[in-house]
Amino acid sequence: MDLWNTETPIRLLPGGDDMDLPRWLDDDISPSDVAAICQGGCASGAYMPAVTYHQALKTMQDHGDDVLQYIEGAVGELPSVNGQSWGQMACTYLSAAVELWAYSMESQLEEIDEAA
């Protein structure tokens, strides 16, 4: 799959129903979003909901426990947030989770293309 040129939401792709799409992600996240996140991280503008304070705070309010568990399950510890404001902490944690998720999805999305 040409990740960079696939704007179709992952959930609508063949096999998309079987992919792990956490509730703390936008429903319309696409393979091109995943490619951009993997290349430059959320802070590059690849996934604005994770770096916009009010959006990250809302997501962490609604799904914060799941986000933190995802990070701990993937790397065993949470990123340091010493001296950060609430908004900065929300962005740090959500960005870390989104980036970890994107890295894991990249190979799954490429496998979809190889199977087709």
SEKOL-831436 format. One line per 3 residues: number of its first residue (from 1); their letters; for each residue x, y, z of C-alpha. Coordinates in steps of 0.5 Angstrom, whole numbers. Last residue first. Layout:
! SEKOL-831436
NUM = A = X/Y/Z  ...
***
This chain:
! SEKOL-831436
116 = AAE = -8/-15/-4  -4/-19/1  2/-15/0
113 = DIE = -2/-8/1  -5/-11/7  2/-12/10
110 = ELQ = 4/-5/9  -2/-3/13  1/-8/19
107 = SEM = 8/-5/18  6/2/19  1/0/25
104 = SYA = 6/-1/30  10/5/29  3/9/29
101 = WLE = 1/6/36  8/9/39  7/15/36
98 = VAA = 0/16/38  1/14/45  7/19/46
95 = SLY = 3/24/43  -2/23/48  2/23/54
92 = TCA = 6/29/52  0/33/49  -4/32/56
89 = MQG = 3/34/60  3/40/56  -4/42/57
86 = WSQ = -3/40/65  3/45/65  10/41/65
83 = GNV = 15/42/70  17/34/70  13/31/65
80 = SPL = 18/25/64  15/20/59  11/14/62
77 = EGV = 14/7/63  14/0/61  15/1/53
74 = AGE = 9/-1/50  5/-3/56  6/3/60
71 = IYQ = 4/7/53  -2/4/52  -4/4/60
68 = LVD = -3/11/60  -7/12/54  -13/8/57
65 = DGH = -13/12/63  -13/18/60  -19/16/55
62 = DQM = -24/22/56  -20/27/60  -14/25/56
59 = TKL = -18/26/50  -21/33/52  -14/35/55
56 = AQH = -11/33/48  -16/37/44  -15/43/49
53 = YTV = -8/43/48  -7/42/41  -1/37/40
50 = APM = -5/31/40  -11/33/36  -6/36/31
47 = YAG = -3/29/28  2/30/23  3/37/25
44 = SAC = 11/36/26  9/35/34  6/29/32
41 = GGQ = 12/25/30  16/27/24  16/21/19
38 = CIA = 12/16/23  7/21/24  7/23/17
35 = AVD = 6/15/15  1/14/20  -3/20/17
32 = SPS = -2/17/10  -5/11/12  -11/14/15
29 = IDD = -14/17/22  -22/18/20  -24/15/27
26 = DLW = -20/20/31  -15/16/36  -17/16/43
23 = RPL = -22/10/42  -16/5/40  -16/3/33
20 = DMD = -13/-4/33  -14/-7/27  -19/-13/25
17 = DGG = -24/-8/22  -19/-5/18  -19/-12/14
14 = PLL = -20/-9/7  -20/-1/9  -26/3/12
11 = RIP = -23/3/19  -16/5/16  -20/12/14
8 = TET = -18/13/6  -13/18/5  -8/13/2
5 = NWL = -3/17/-2  3/17/3  1/10/5
2 = DM = 2/7/-2  0/0/0
***
